[in-house]
Amino acid sequence: MKFSCSVDINKPRAEVVALFDNPDHMQYWQDGFLRFERISGKHGEVGSKNKIVYDQKGKEMVLTETIKVYDLPREMTGIYEHKMMDNEMQNIFTELSPTQTRWVTHIHYYRVKGFLKIVAFLFPGMFKKQVQKWMDQFKAFAE
C-alpha cells in the first residue's frame, strides 16, 4: 500500500526542519508517543537505528527506525519496522517562500500481517488519515 500526504506550514524551512528533526518534540504532535531511544549510530547518520515507543490503547507499540536518507533540510527517509508491519516513509521539505514550507511524505507499507492486513485491505484510508492527522498536528505545533 502506497500513499502521500502533505501540509503547508507558515514557518521558514530551517525552523520546520529543526522542530521535525528533534525527537524531544514528538510528544507534541504524535498521539501516544512515549519515548525515543537511540539503538545505534549517531543522530542523522545513514544506517543509524532508533526505538520509538507509543502507547496504543494501554499497550506499548514499539517501532524500530532505520535512517535510509538524511539530507536535511531537504529530505529524511526512514524505514519503520514493527512485528505486524514495515513501511518506508520519505519526508520532503520544500521552501515555498522565505516564510512558508511544504512538507510532503510518501509512505509505502510493504509488509502488513494478521489483523492489520485485513484492516489495510478494508480501510486503506485509515492509514493515510492517521498520517495526515499527525502532519496537521505538527503544523499546529510549529506555527
C-alpha positions in Angstrom: 0.0 0.0 0.0 1.4 3.4 -1.0 0.1 6.9 -0.4 1.2 10.5 0.1 0.2 13.3 2.4 1.2 17.0 2.6 0.8 20.1 4.7 1.9 23.7 4.2 3.4 25.3 7.3 3.7 29.0 7.8 7.4 29.0 9.0 10.7 29.1 7.3 12.1 25.7 6.2 15.0 25.8 8.6 12.6 26.3 11.6 10.3 23.5 10.4 13.1 21.0 9.9 14.7 21.9 13.3 11.4 21.1 15.0 10.9 17.9 12.9 14.4 16.6 13.5 14.3 16.9 17.3 12.8 13.8 18.9 12.0 15.7 22.1 9.2 17.4 20.1 7.5 14.2 19.0 5.3 14.3 22.1 3.7 17.5 21.0 2.4 16.2 17.7 2.3 12.4 17.7 -0.6 11.0 19.8 0.5 8.3 22.2 4.2 9.0 21.9 6.1 7.7 25.0 9.8 7.7 24.2 12.6 7.7 21.7 15.8 5.7 22.3 18.9 5.6 20.2 19.9 2.0 19.4 23.0 2.5 17.3 24.8 5.2 15.3 24.8 8.9 15.6 21.9 11.3 15.0 21.4 11.9 11.3 23.7 9.1 10.3 22.5 6.8 7.5 22.0 3.3 8.9 21.5 4.5 12.5 18.7 2.9 14.4 16.3 4.2 16.9 13.5 2.7 19.0 10.2 4.7 19.1 7.6 3.7 21.6 3.9 4.6 21.6 1.0 3.9 23.9 -1.7 2.3 21.8 -4.8 1.7 23.9 -2.8 0.9 27.0 -0.2 -1.4 25.3 3.2 -0.4 24.1 3.8 -0.3 20.4 7.5 -0.4 19.5 8.9 0.7 16.2 12.5 0.3 15.0 13.5 3.2 12.8 16.4 2.9 10.5 17.6 6.1 8.7 17.9 5.4 5.0 18.4 9.0 3.7 19.4 12.0 5.8 19.7 15.0 3.6 18.1 17.7 5.7 16.8 20.3 5.2 15.6 18.7 2.0 14.8 15.0 2.8 14.7 12.4 5.6 13.7 8.9 4.8 13.3 6.2 7.3 12.3 2.5 7.4 10.0 1.6 10.3 9.7 -2.0 11.4 7.1 -3.5 13.8 6.2 -7.1 14.4 3.0 -6.6 12.4 4.1 -4.2 9.6 7.0 -2.5 7.9 7.0 0.7 6.0 9.3 3.3 4.4 8.5 7.0 4.9 10.1 9.7 2.8 9.8 13.2 4.2 10.4 16.1 1.7 10.6 19.7 2.9 10.3 22.4 0.2 10.7 26.1 0.7 7.6 27.7 -0.8 8.7 31.2 0.3 11.0 32.6 3.0 8.2 32.1 5.5 6.3 29.0 4.2 7.4 25.4 3.9 5.6 22.4 2.3 6.1 19.0 4.0 5.3 16.0 1.8 5.5 12.5 2.9 5.4 9.4 0.7 4.7 6.2 2.6 5.0 2.6 1.3 3.7 -0.2 3.6 5.5 -3.2 2.1 4.7 -5.8 4.8 1.4 -6.0 6.8 0.5 -9.1 8.8 -2.5 -10.6 10.6 -5.4 -8.4 11.6 -3.7 -5.3 10.3 -3.7 -6.8 6.8 -7.4 -7.1 6.9 -7.8 -3.6 8.2 -5.5 -2.3 5.4 -7.5 -4.1 2.8 -10.9 -3.0 4.1 -10.0 0.5 5.2 -6.8 1.7 3.4 -7.8 5.3 4.1 -7.4 4.8 7.8 -3.6 4.7 7.5 -3.5 7.9 5.4 -5.9 9.6 7.8 -3.6 8.9 10.7 -0.5 10.3 8.9 -2.4 13.4 7.8 -3.6 13.9 11.4 -0.1 13.9 12.7 1.1 16.2 10.0 -1.7 18.7 10.8 -0.8 18.4 14.5 2.8 19.1 13.6 1.7 22.2 11.7 -0.3 23.5 14.7 2.7 22.8 16.9 5.2 24.5 14.6 3.1 27.6 14.0 
